[in-house]
């Protein structure tokens, strides 16, 4: 499928998109620290896919992370490209946005949330069955890892790490190369209630929804008992959802888009094909 890169400039900040230009519209929203390139291997044949660089990411402009203003960014994309009533597919942070989009636009034909339910660094009660002392120790280790990752975003990228960041996620300042997003944006997202737990909002969604959760630990993240308990908490809190919200599990980690693009493409396409 041939796609066109565009930059929408008639808005508060410029928004970069990749538009396939044909079929029923689907917005694709990447996760925190990602770019629209995350969707490169997901095939939704017959759909007009519009992948977005969220604010502060990729080639889009900078702005404070206020959820309503990010939703305004998406409204600007829909308006500028005349997308009508798009379905929305989001991964991680993008899945959280998909839920909020559905609440703002109850006539949305449907949303897909790919492991965008709550931060791994969540409230203590979201790790059932784990000894409290072990839980608190592992949560402290996870916080320290996230703190270090965030702090590194304010420093120039070492030469050996520059290739780790996609070209559209790198920016030049004062002769140095930095990654996006900034540590400030990460901090603005990280402790918001919506990022820490989107499940209460999901329960308010009235349009058809597909939720996809992984069964494996994220590579490189402190896992073991904490992440097993985290998944138990997710399953516990997804019990008893209304019939219009489907839940599926995939044999993958949080990086499911890179690990299982073909399987996810079939799953998402099947869900979208069943929408009225």
The 8 nearest C-alpha neighbors of each residue, nearest first, counted from 0:
[[1, 2, 19, 44, 42, 45, 43, 20],
 [0, 2, 19, 3, 20, 18, 21, 17],
 [3, 1, 19, 18, 17, 0, 4, 20],
 [2, 4, 18, 17, 19, 5, 1, 20],
 [3, 5, 17, 16, 18, 2, 6, 15],
 [6, 4, 16, 15, 17, 3, 7, 18],
 [7, 5, 15, 14, 8, 16, 13, 4],
 [6, 8, 14, 13, 9, 15, 5, 76],
 [7, 9, 13, 10, 6, 14, 12, 11],
 [10, 8, 7, 11, 13, 12, 75, 79],
 [9, 11, 12, 8, 13, 75, 7, 72],
 [10, 12, 13, 9, 72, 8, 62, 60],
 [11, 13, 60, 10, 14, 8, 61, 62],
 [14, 12, 8, 60, 7, 59, 10, 6],
 [13, 15, 59, 7, 6, 60, 12, 16],
 [14, 16, 6, 59, 52, 58, 5, 51],
 [17, 15, 51, 5, 50, 4, 52, 6],
 [16, 18, 4, 50, 3, 49, 5, 2],
 [17, 19, 49, 3, 2, 20, 48, 16],
 [20, 18, 2, 47, 48, 1, 21, 3],
 [19, 21, 18, 47, 2, 22, 48, 3],
 [22, 20, 47, 19, 46, 23, 45, 24],
 [23, 21, 46, 47, 45, 24, 20, 48],
 [24, 22, 46, 47, 25, 21, 85, 45],
 [25, 23, 47, 85, 48, 82, 46, 22],
 [24, 26, 86, 48, 85, 87, 47, 49],
 [25, 27, 87, 49, 50, 48, 88, 86],
 [26, 28, 50, 88, 89, 49, 87, 51],
 [29, 27, 89, 93, 51, 50, 88, 90],
 [30, 28, 93, 90, 33, 89, 34, 35],
 [31, 29, 92, 91, 93, 90, 33, 32],
 [30, 32, 92, 33, 29, 91, 93, 185],
 [31, 33, 180, 30, 56, 179, 34, 29],
 [34, 32, 30, 31, 29, 37, 56, 35],
 [35, 33, 57, 36, 52, 37, 29, 56],
 [34, 36, 52, 37, 50, 51, 38, 29],
 [35, 37, 34, 38, 39, 33, 50, 165],
 [38, 36, 35, 39, 34, 29, 33, 256],
 [39, 37, 36, 41, 40, 35, 50, 256],
 [38, 40, 36, 37, 41, 35, 42, 260],
 [41, 39, 38, 260, 42, 261, 257, 37],
 [42, 40, 260, 38, 264, 39, 261, 43],
 [43, 41, 264, 44, 40, 261, 260, 39],
 [44, 42, 46, 268, 264, 45, 41, 48],
 [43, 45, 46, 42, 268, 0, 47, 22],
 [44, 46, 22, 43, 47, 21, 23, 48],
 [47, 45, 22, 23, 44, 43, 48, 24],
 [46, 48, 22, 21, 24, 20, 23, 19],
 [47, 49, 25, 19, 46, 24, 18, 26],
 [48, 50, 18, 26, 17, 27, 25, 16],
 [49, 51, 27, 17, 35, 16, 26, 28],
 [52, 50, 16, 35, 28, 53, 15, 27],
 [51, 53, 35, 34, 57, 15, 56, 59],
 [54, 52, 56, 51, 55, 59, 14, 28],
 [55, 53, 56, 59, 60, 61, 62, 52],
 [54, 56, 61, 180, 60, 59, 53, 62],
 [57, 55, 54, 180, 53, 52, 179, 59],
 [56, 58, 168, 167, 34, 52, 59, 179],
 [57, 59, 15, 167, 56, 52, 60, 168],
 [60, 58, 14, 15, 54, 13, 57, 52],
 [61, 59, 13, 12, 54, 55, 14, 58],
 [62, 60, 55, 54, 59, 12, 63, 56],
 [61, 63, 54, 55, 64, 60, 12, 184],
 [62, 64, 65, 184, 61, 187, 55, 54],
 [65, 63, 187, 66, 184, 188, 62, 69],
 [64, 66, 68, 67, 63, 69, 187, 188],
 [65, 67, 69, 68, 64, 70, 96, 99],
 [68, 66, 70, 69, 65, 71, 72, 64],
 [67, 69, 71, 70, 65, 66, 72, 64],
 [70, 68, 72, 66, 71, 67, 65, 73],
 [69, 71, 67, 73, 72, 68, 74, 66],
 [70, 72, 68, 74, 69, 73, 75, 67],
 [73, 71, 69, 75, 70, 74, 68, 76],
 [74, 72, 76, 70, 75, 71, 77, 69],
 [73, 75, 71, 77, 76, 72, 78, 70],
 [76, 74, 78, 72, 73, 77, 79, 71],
 [75, 77, 73, 79, 74, 78, 80, 72],
 [78, 76, 82, 74, 80, 75, 79, 81],
 [77, 79, 81, 75, 76, 80, 74, 82],
 [80, 78, 76, 81, 77, 75, 7, 82],
 [79, 81, 77, 82, 78, 76, 75, 83],
 [82, 80, 78, 79, 83, 77, 76, 84],
 [83, 81, 77, 80, 24, 85, 84, 78],
 [82, 84, 81, 85, 77, 78, 24, 80],
 [85, 83, 107, 82, 86, 108, 24, 106],
 [86, 84, 24, 25, 83, 82, 87, 26],
 [85, 87, 25, 109, 108, 110, 26, 107],
 [88, 86, 26, 110, 25, 97, 27, 85],
 [89, 87, 111, 27, 110, 26, 112, 28],
 [90, 88, 94, 93, 28, 112, 27, 97],
 [89, 91, 113, 94, 93, 30, 29, 115],
 [115, 90, 92, 30, 94, 114, 93, 113],
 [93, 91, 30, 95, 94, 31, 115, 90],
 [92, 94, 89, 28, 90, 96, 29, 30],
 [95, 93, 89, 112, 115, 90, 97, 91],
 [94, 96, 92, 115, 98, 93, 97, 197],
 [95, 97, 93, 99, 94, 98, 100, 92],
 [96, 98, 94, 100, 95, 99, 87, 89],
 [99, 97, 101, 95, 96, 100, 201, 94],
 [98, 100, 102, 96, 101, 97, 103, 95],
 [99, 101, 97, 103, 98, 102, 104, 96],
 [102, 100, 104, 98, 99, 105, 103, 107],
 [101, 103, 99, 100, 104, 105, 204, 98],
 [102, 104, 100, 101, 105, 99, 70, 98],
 [105, 103, 101, 106, 102, 107, 100, 99],
 [104, 106, 101, 107, 102, 103, 206, 205],
 [107, 105, 104, 108, 206, 84, 101, 109],
 [106, 108, 105, 109, 104, 84, 101, 86],
 [109, 107, 86, 106, 206, 274, 207, 85],
 [110, 108, 207, 86, 107, 208, 206, 87],
 [111, 109, 87, 208, 86, 88, 97, 209],
 [110, 112, 88, 209, 208, 210, 89, 87],
 [111, 113, 94, 210, 89, 115, 114, 90],
 [112, 114, 90, 211, 115, 94, 210, 89],
 [115, 113, 212, 91, 116, 211, 112, 90],
 [91, 114, 116, 94, 95, 113, 92, 112],
 [117, 115, 197, 198, 114, 196, 95, 118],
 [118, 116, 196, 195, 197, 194, 115, 119],
 [117, 119, 195, 120, 121, 194, 196, 116],
 [118, 120, 121, 117, 229, 226, 195, 141],
 [121, 119, 118, 138, 142, 141, 195, 122],
 [120, 122, 195, 118, 119, 123, 125, 117],
 [121, 123, 124, 125, 120, 195, 126, 196],
 [124, 122, 125, 126, 121, 134, 135, 131],
 [123, 125, 122, 126, 127, 232, 121, 229],
 [124, 126, 232, 123, 122, 127, 229, 121],
 [127, 125, 228, 229, 232, 124, 123, 129],
 [128, 126, 129, 228, 232, 125, 124, 231],
 [127, 129, 228, 126, 130, 231, 131, 232],
 [130, 128, 127, 134, 131, 228, 126, 133],
 [129, 131, 133, 132, 134, 128, 127, 135],
 [132, 130, 134, 133, 135, 129, 123, 136],
 [131, 133, 135, 134, 130, 136, 129, 137],
 [134, 132, 136, 130, 131, 135, 137, 129],
 [135, 133, 131, 137, 132, 136, 138, 130],
 [134, 136, 138, 132, 133, 137, 131, 139],
 [135, 137, 133, 139, 134, 138, 132, 140],
 [138, 136, 140, 134, 139, 135, 133, 141],
 [137, 139, 141, 135, 140, 136, 134, 142],
 [138, 140, 142, 136, 137, 141, 135, 143],
 [141, 139, 137, 143, 138, 142, 144, 136],
 [142, 140, 138, 144, 139, 143, 137, 145],
 [143, 141, 139, 145, 144, 140, 146, 138],
 [142, 144, 146, 140, 141, 145, 147, 139],
 [145, 143, 141, 147, 142, 146, 148, 140],
 [144, 146, 148, 142, 147, 143, 149, 141],
 [147, 145, 143, 149, 144, 148, 142, 150],
 [146, 148, 150, 144, 145, 149, 143, 151],
 [149, 147, 145, 151, 146, 150, 144, 152],
 [148, 150, 182, 146, 151, 152, 147, 145],
 [151, 149, 147, 152, 148, 153, 182, 146],
 [150, 152, 148, 154, 153, 149, 147, 182],
 [151, 153, 182, 150, 149, 154, 181, 178],
 [154, 152, 151, 150, 182, 181, 155, 177],
 [153, 155, 151, 152, 156, 177, 150, 178],
 [156, 154, 177, 176, 175, 157, 153, 152],
 [155, 157, 177, 176, 161, 160, 158, 154],
 [158, 156, 160, 159, 155, 161, 176, 154],
 [157, 159, 161, 160, 156, 162, 176, 155],
 [158, 160, 157, 161, 162, 156, 163, 164],
 [161, 159, 163, 157, 158, 162, 156, 164],
 [162, 160, 163, 158, 164, 159, 156, 157],
 [161, 163, 164, 160, 165, 159, 158, 166],
 [162, 164, 160, 161, 165, 159, 166, 178],
 [163, 165, 162, 161, 168, 166, 169, 178],
 [166, 164, 168, 167, 163, 169, 162, 161],
 [165, 167, 168, 169, 164, 162, 170, 57],
 [166, 168, 57, 165, 169, 58, 34, 170],
 [169, 167, 57, 165, 179, 166, 178, 164],
 [170, 168, 178, 166, 167, 177, 179, 176],
 [169, 171, 177, 176, 178, 172, 168, 179],
 [172, 170, 176, 175, 177, 174, 173, 169],
 [173, 171, 175, 174, 176, 170, 177, 155],
 [174, 172, 175, 171, 176, 177, 155, 170],
 [173, 175, 172, 171, 176, 155, 177, 170],
 [174, 176, 172, 173, 171, 155, 177, 156],
 [177, 175, 171, 155, 170, 156, 172, 169],
 [178, 176, 155, 170, 156, 169, 171, 175],
 [179, 177, 169, 168, 152, 170, 180, 156],
 [180, 178, 168, 181, 56, 169, 177, 32],
 [179, 181, 56, 55, 32, 178, 184, 182],
 [182, 180, 183, 184, 179, 152, 153, 185],
 [181, 183, 149, 185, 152, 184, 153, 150],
 [184, 182, 186, 181, 185, 187, 180, 149],
 [183, 185, 187, 181, 186, 182, 188, 64],
 [186, 184, 182, 188, 183, 187, 189, 181],
 [185, 187, 183, 189, 184, 188, 182, 190],
 [188, 186, 184, 185, 64, 189, 183, 190],
 [189, 187, 185, 186, 191, 190, 184, 64],
 [188, 190, 186, 191, 185, 187, 194, 195],
 [189, 191, 188, 192, 195, 194, 187, 186],
 [190, 192, 193, 194, 188, 189, 195, 187],
 [193, 191, 195, 194, 196, 190, 197, 189],
 [194, 192, 197, 196, 191, 195, 95, 117],
 [195, 193, 191, 196, 192, 117, 118, 189],
 [194, 196, 118, 117, 192, 121, 193, 191],
 [197, 195, 117, 193, 194, 198, 192, 116],
 [196, 198, 116, 193, 200, 199, 117, 201],
 [197, 199, 201, 200, 196, 116, 202, 117],
 [200, 198, 202, 201, 197, 203, 196, 193],
 [201, 199, 203, 198, 202, 197, 204, 98],
 [200, 202, 198, 203, 204, 199, 98, 197],
 [201, 203, 200, 199, 204, 198, 240, 241],
 [204, 202, 200, 201, 205, 199, 102, 98],
 [205, 203, 201, 202, 102, 206, 101, 200],
 [204, 206, 203, 105, 207, 243, 101, 102],
 [205, 207, 109, 204, 105, 208, 107, 108],
 [208, 206, 109, 243, 244, 110, 205, 108],
 [209, 207, 244, 110, 109, 111, 245, 206],
 [208, 210, 111, 245, 244, 246, 112, 110],
 [209, 211, 246, 112, 111, 245, 113, 247],
 [210, 212, 247, 113, 248, 114, 246, 112],
 [211, 213, 248, 114, 247, 249, 113, 210],
 [214, 212, 252, 249, 251, 248, 215, 250],
 [213, 215, 250, 251, 249, 252, 248, 212],
 [216, 214, 252, 251, 213, 217, 250, 253],
 [215, 217, 252, 222, 218, 226, 214, 253],
 [216, 218, 252, 253, 220, 219, 215, 254],
 [219, 217, 220, 216, 252, 254, 253, 221],
 [218, 220, 217, 221, 222, 216, 144, 252],
 [221, 219, 218, 217, 222, 216, 141, 144],
 [222, 220, 141, 219, 223, 140, 137, 225],
 [223, 221, 226, 220, 225, 216, 224, 217],
 [222, 224, 225, 226, 227, 221, 216, 228],
 [223, 225, 227, 226, 228, 222, 129, 134],
 [226, 224, 228, 227, 223, 222, 229, 134],
 [225, 227, 229, 222, 228, 224, 223, 230],
 [226, 228, 224, 230, 229, 225, 223, 231],
 [227, 229, 126, 231, 225, 226, 230, 127],
 [228, 230, 226, 126, 232, 227, 231, 225],
 [229, 231, 233, 227, 232, 228, 226, 234],
 [232, 230, 228, 234, 229, 233, 235, 227],
 [231, 233, 235, 125, 229, 230, 234, 126],
 [232, 234, 230, 236, 235, 231, 237, 229],
 [235, 233, 237, 231, 232, 236, 230, 238],
 [236, 234, 232, 233, 238, 237, 231, 230],
 [235, 237, 233, 238, 234, 232, 198, 239],
 [238, 236, 234, 235, 240, 233, 239, 198],
 [239, 237, 236, 235, 240, 234, 233, 241],
 [238, 240, 237, 241, 236, 242, 235, 202],
 [239, 241, 238, 237, 244, 242, 202, 245],
 [242, 240, 243, 244, 239, 202, 245, 205],
 [241, 243, 244, 240, 245, 239, 207, 208],
 [242, 244, 207, 241, 245, 208, 206, 205],
 [245, 243, 208, 242, 241, 209, 207, 240],
 [244, 246, 209, 210, 208, 243, 247, 242],
 [247, 245, 210, 211, 209, 244, 248, 212],
 [246, 248, 211, 210, 212, 245, 249, 209],
 [247, 249, 212, 211, 213, 214, 250, 246],
 [250, 248, 213, 251, 214, 212, 247, 211],
 [249, 251, 214, 213, 215, 248, 252, 259],
 [252, 250, 213, 255, 215, 249, 214, 258],
 [251, 253, 215, 217, 254, 213, 216, 255],
 [252, 254, 255, 217, 213, 114, 251, 216],
 [255, 253, 252, 256, 257, 258, 217, 251],
 [254, 256, 258, 259, 251, 253, 257, 252],
 [257, 255, 260, 254, 258, 259, 37, 263],
 [256, 258, 255, 254, 259, 260, 37, 40],
 [257, 259, 255, 256, 254, 260, 251, 252],
 [258, 260, 255, 262, 261, 256, 257, 263],
 [261, 259, 256, 263, 41, 262, 40, 264],
 [260, 262, 264, 263, 259, 265, 41, 42],
 [263, 261, 265, 259, 264, 260, 266, 249],
 [262, 264, 266, 260, 265, 261, 267, 259],
 [263, 265, 261, 267, 41, 262, 42, 266],
 [264, 266, 268, 262, 263, 267, 269, 261],
 [267, 265, 263, 269, 264, 268, 262, 270],
 [266, 268, 270, 264, 269, 265, 263, 271],
 [269, 267, 271, 265, 270, 266, 264, 43],
 [270, 268, 272, 266, 267, 271, 265, 273],
 [269, 271, 267, 273, 272, 268, 266, 274],
 [272, 270, 268, 273, 274, 269, 267, 109],
 [273, 271, 269, 270, 274, 268, 275, 267],
 [272, 274, 270, 271, 269, 275, 268, 207],
 [275, 273, 271, 272, 108, 270, 109, 207],
 [274, 273, 108, 272, 271, 109, 207, 270]]
